[in-house]
Each structure stands twice: as C-alpha cells, then as structure tokens.
Amino acid sequence: MGSLQGVAFLPHPPIIIPEVGKEALKEVRSTVKAMEALAREVAEGDPQRLIIISPHGPVFQDAIGIWGVEELKGDLAAFGAGQVRFSCPVDLDLARAVAEEAQREGIPVAWLDRNTSLRYGLYPRLDHGMMVPLYYLRKAGIEVPLVAMAPAFLPRSVLYNLGRCLKRAVISSPYRVLLVASGDLSHCLSPGAPAGFHPAGREFDLAIKGLLERGDVEGILRLPQELVDEAAECGYRPLLMALGALEGEKFKAEVLSYEAPFGVGYLVAYFRLASNPGSWRESSLPARLARQTLEHFLKTGEILSPPHPLPPELAGRAGVFVSIKKRGQLRGCIGTIFPTRSNIAEEIIYNALAAGLEDPRFPPVRLEELPELEFSVDILGEPEPAGPEDLDPKKYGVIVSCGRRRGLLLPDLEGVDTVEQQLSIALRKAGIRPDEPYRIERFQVKRYH
C-alpha cells in the first residue's frame, strides 16, 4: 500500500529563485540553503507522487479546489523569469481518491476539470505557490506526477479533517507520497511590507515557529483567530491541512530556517515520520505493503484492503513468504508454498499479519516496535523435482516432504552455505529423519526489500 513519506512546509517567494532574485538572493541565503538541503533529503526517499497545497491555487469560500486535468503547466514570467517553466502530469486517480474521501466526510470539493474551470473563469496552471517548491524539488531530481489543490475559507476543523482524508487516500494508493504545504507567514513584519506593518505579524511568526519546533499540533490549531487575521499570512490554512495528514503518526518537526528580510516570514520546516527509516529501506512495493498491513492492523484492528487497481507485481497468484527482522535478527517469518488467496497482494497481507502476530517462535509485534523493523517479501516460483546435485542454497530454495510432513527453506539465507546445511535444516523443520525416504523440490524466488 501507499505511504506518506513526510510533510514539508515550504515558503514560495519567487525571489528565492535565482533567475528571479539575482543579486537579492543573498538576502534570502538561509531560506535557499534550507530548501536545497530539504529537497536533497526527501529525494533520497524516492517519492513517487507529490501532493501540493497552494494558497494561490483555486481558493473557494466553501469548497476545496482540486485540479482535475491531466497536466498542469506554469512559469515565472510574471516575475521576469519566463524561462523557468514546468509541465507536470496530474495523477487523476489519486486526486479523485482525495476528492472521494473528502466527500465521504461531508467536505465540499470543487473538482476542476477543464469545463468546470472555464465556468469559474479559471485557467488550469501551476501557480507560483507550486512553482517555487517545485523548482527546488526538481533540482534535486524529483519529477513525478502530482495532485494540486488549494485550501478554502472553511473552519479549521474541516481543513484539518481534509488532511486526514489526504492520508487515507495516500495509504489506499500504491505510492510513496510527499505532501507539500506551500505558504508564507506574516506579510506585515516591517514598514513597507506587502501588508504594511502590524505588531501581530512578529507574534504570529514566533508562535508558529515555536509551536512547530515543539511539535505542538494542538497549539497551532488553537491560535487566536484575531492573531491569525492580523498577521496577514497565507500559510496557516495549508499548514492545518498538512497537520491533519499527520494525525496518528509519530513525527519529529524540524524548523530548518526562518527569516524575514523583506517584511514577509519565510519558514522551511519538515515533519519526519517515525516510520520513515523503515519505509525508506523498503523501497519495493511488496515490502511496503507488508509493513503497511501490520501497521494498519495494530492501529485500527482492521485488515488492510489491497490497492486498487492492482500494480503488476501484486497481480497474479503465487506462494509468498513475509520475513521481519529487528536489528538484523529474525522477528517473524510466515508464508505459503502455494497460493491460497485471490492475488499476490492478498497473499502478502495475510502472511504479513501472520508473520507479525502468529509466528509461534516470537511474541506478537507491538506498535512501538515498527520503526525498528525491516520487512522483506519472497514471491515463490513453481517448485520442481530435484536431487541434491541440483541444489544451490544461494540460488534455490528447497522443499522436503515425506507423507504429510513438509519443510521449506528459502534461498540465500545467512549462515546457510552448503547443500548439506540446507537439507539438514529443512528436514529438521519438517520433522523428517535423514534416514527416511523423502522427496526434494527446488524453487526460485523474487525477493523484495
């Protein structure tokens, strides 16, 4: 299943783009360095999709605007840098999933395909609230389909709940997703600032910075409305939506930089999820599905549904083994030699639960252990008859059977270097004596980490 890789809160002043800022770039040096460093870090996690919330997108009074077109283009011509232009495909399936989750919660959504956009007098495009973060993300090598949306003038609780809908849509997808909340803080920090000067601006920015550093979500949600209004900001509503997506997650919030050289607050922050180290190690979809299955069950008591549509590697039918390690030591391993479910995705889901909760050699996995666990998935090929001379413990797994007794050993296991070792362990697992007549089969696997 999909996973939320992390949440970034990024400023969007075009002046931090070298082609726009030019000589003035030195005034925003801290912001530029933080954007570059954060983009490099999230690129290492290899996100497969982006969700970007921009307050300069299609903002409505009473509905969340979501672009429903196949592609969005944009440039910075309005800021004197028309050569900075991007074209991004839109993941319409993920965008629709977000809209459907929102509608189930009673949150109004404006689905902006080309015809609807025309009725509202809107032109589908990447606004500068999207272009500026994309500049640094693409510079780091992140060029993936996106979902582009805007906040609305809805109650805080509704915006927060929309973030929860985002998270559910992400988990139901087959992708690692980076969520970007684009926004600047107060626009009234000094005389000559875009919104003039107001002392509430500094109070608001310091409050947001401090609350983020402490990870105090409740504090951010409860900021006085008067303070928010007087600060003349554009990042609070996107931030509320991002915080909703973090509900139920253990995370660490880090403020990478804050500065306000032109009377507007630019803050770069990143929310690192506690589960990220494991999810980054597990770069394959089958291994991520195994982790998400166990995590979902431990949090909700419910069995995760397979992704829809099924990715190619999760379609078809095959035997599957799910292995779990903790600090390099086995923590659970359960599998099926032959397919018992409708597809490989279901085989992984049920074997992941068994490996984590029902392996008789270990106590059930606890939720707090998850960040320390590593998951791997072996998808088995068809077994074929073999003799000892046909075995290679690094290349082939082995199945030994005598009557109803059967033992299996996966290939390429640490400490199993010879055919004799492989057969001895498999026989012991099956309860078969070496002097009994037994049948040998070999098989190959596709191993996913």
Secondary structure by P-SEA (a helix, b strand, c coil): ccccccccbbbbcccccccccccccccaaaaaaaaaaaaaaaaaacccbbbbbbccccccccbbbbbccccccccccccccccbbbbbbbaaaaaaaaaaaaaaacbbbbcccaaaaaaacccccccaaaaaaaaaaaaaccbbbbbbbccccccaaaaaaaaaaaaaaaaacccbbbbbbccccccccccccccccccaaaaaaaaaaaaaaaccaaaaaaccaaaaaaaccccaaaaaaaaaaacccbbbbbbccccccccbbbbbbbbbbcaaaaaaaaccaaaaaaaaaaaaaaaccccccccccccccccbbbbbbbbbbccccccbbbbbcccccccaaaaaaaaaaaaaccccccccccccccccbbbbbbbbcbbbbbcccccccccbbbbbbcccbbbbbbccccccccaaaaaaaaaaaacccccccbbbbbbcccccc
